[in-house]
């Protein structure tokens, strides 16, 4: 995750797909648009309820869009508050770790380009 916010801190963009809440490095997101026919569904993250927003980001093959239900905003969080997912958990490719919101509710942190290309991602 990028550390452009401040030393030891990172800007995380929070979004929802269905009832699940996710976070991604805000510096990966080029823009947020209304979802169109280019917006990709990522089965590994669950199916959106409405999917009327898209996170636009850059991959080596060009711009990609991931369909989401809602963008909740950006929050600067301390790197010390982030947790890696243990290898034994067999997390899907693209999952970087967890952030414990208020120390209780885990938010899955993902790498956008890796996640859309992971098994269970778009065809």
N, C-alpha and C positions, 0 to 999 in steps of 0.2 A: 504494500500500500504506500502511496505517496506521503511524504512528510512535509508538504508545502505549507501546511497550516502553521506549525511552529515546531521547534525541536521536541521530540517525544510526543507529538500529537499528529493526528491525521484527520482529514475531512472525509466523512463517510456519508454517502447519499443513501437514504433509506427509502424502500419501496415495498409494495405488497403485490403478491400474486396469489389470488384466492385469499385464504385466511392466513397465509404464511407471510412473515415479515423478513426481508433480506436487506443486506447492506453491501455497497460496493465502493471502491475508491472513487471519490467524486471526480478526481482528475481524469479518470477513464471516460467519463461521459462528456461527449461533445455538445449534445443538446438533448432536449426532451421534446417530443412531437406527439401529435395525435397519431395513433397507430393506423397504418395503412396496410396495403397488401404486402409490403416488404417486411413488416414486423414479424419476427420469428417466435414461435412457441418453443419453450424448453421443457419437455416432458419431465426431466429430472427435477425441476423446481415446482412442478404442479401446474395444473391448468388454471388460467385466469377466469374469474367470474365474468368480467366484461371485456377486459383487455383493450381499453380505449386509449392507452398511453404507450409510448415506446421510448426506451432509452437508446440513444444513438451513440455508438462508440466505434473506434477504428481498430481493425485487425490487419495483419499483413496482406490480406486479400482485398482490403477496402473497408468502406463503412458497412456496419451491420446494425440492425435494430432488434431489440428484444421487447416483446409484448409484456406489459405489466398492467395491473389494475389501477394502481395509485402510486404517485410519488409523494412521499411524506416530508421530504426536505433534507437538508444537509446539517450535520452536527459534527463538531470537532470533538474527537474523543482521544483520550490518552492511550498511547501504545501499551502502557502497562495494564490497561483494562481489556485488552484483546487477548483471546486464548486460542491456541492452535488446536486443531482437531487431532486427537491421537491417531496414529497410523492404524491401530487395531480397530478403529471405528469404521474403516472402509468407506470413508466419505466419497461422494462422487467427485470426479475430476473437476477442478475449478473452485471447489470449496476451500477457502483459505483458513477459516477459523470461526470463532464466535465472539460476540460482544455481549456481555451480560448487562442488559439494560436495568439500571437500578440494582444491580447485583442479583437479579432474579430471573428475568425473562431473556432467554438466549435468542440472539439475532444471528442468523447464519450470514457470514461474510463471504462474498464470492468474487472471483476474477471474471469479469464479463467476457472477454474474448475466449478464454479457456472454457468457460461454462457452455457457451453456444456451440462449441465444437466437441463437447464431451459426448460419450455414448448416452443416448436418450435425448440428445439435443435435436435440432432441426435436421430434416433429411438433406 
